[in-house]
């Protein structure tokens, strides 16, 4: 799918590097077909030395050589990047943006008419090739082009297509979700320490418990509530702990956290 395609990355930060790493590990593209521009020359040197990719000294040269351009820059820098790109896209490349909160309408209005544009919300586990990404397309993106975009992000984890109206919810759930889970993991480890376990032992037990539980849900395909009931014996230890979590409204707090993050994503997009 990518054999004859040149990929251009505007921005070589953590997420850009994760995508490059995933594409190369999956053998979807060769390093000499990946071009990277970043305002930090040390980042492009790092990517060149680590992966053998081709640094670009200017956005214009990267754009002219690429059939797919990934905009991996911070939202506050996007306006300038779009202005710099606009005059160098006559060959009609597909543009993918991973900048949080920037709607497709902003991207489309800032680029040449008819250009295929895809908005992507990845998350940080992509750094270890276990990300969750949601993609939305503008009307000019064909089914074949969308499959190409999905394949790119499946190189760093799972990827699904959603309507853009759900992107704020995606941001609140899977985009911000790793932070919520890390807070829970930290709390579990501290709880083990409180009960007298050495911290390294508590950490090992908690991490394996989290990994094993996710695998159990995925592989059994059973509803989490059903699996929870399997663990919860009448009058046992687990139901005693669950009672405390319900009294403290942990479930409701998680729902409200996602709601708040979704709302904030919408505010950032409108601003």
PyMOL commands that set and color helices and strands:
alter all, ss='L'
color gray80, all
select helices_A, chain A and resi 14-25+31-33+41-51+59-65+75-88+104-110+124-128+143-154+164-194+199-220+224-231+237-247+250-270
alter helices_A, ss='H'
color red, helices_A
select strands_A, chain A and resi 7-10+34-37+54-55+68-71+94-97+117-121+131-137+157-161
alter strands_A, ss='S'
color yellow, strands_A
deselect
rebuild
show_as cartoon
